[in-house]
């Protein structure tokens, strides 16, 4: 079966302030580069680039510097094969 829709990115939103040192990408292979973008929750658009990193074993992405996210905000992680 072919899905009608597949999100090519991973959107993370938070109800509380957070410091994010790592996050998990389900189904993304180890070694894939990931771009992490700021996200405008009101318009649902990508803003500036936070950082880039590489997916590790088990889909975990360890960031070079933790991301600080305020309540109501979030970020978008885009695997390399899907970057525009």
QUIQUI-V392052 format. One line per field, one symbol per residue. psi: psi as a letter, one per 30 degrees, with the letter a starting at -180 (. if undefined). A space follows every 50 residues. Layout:
psi = ???
This chain:
psi = kkkfkjkglkkkkkflkljjfllkjkgkkkfkkkkjklkjfefhlkblke llakkakggkjkkekkkkklkfaalkkjkeffk.
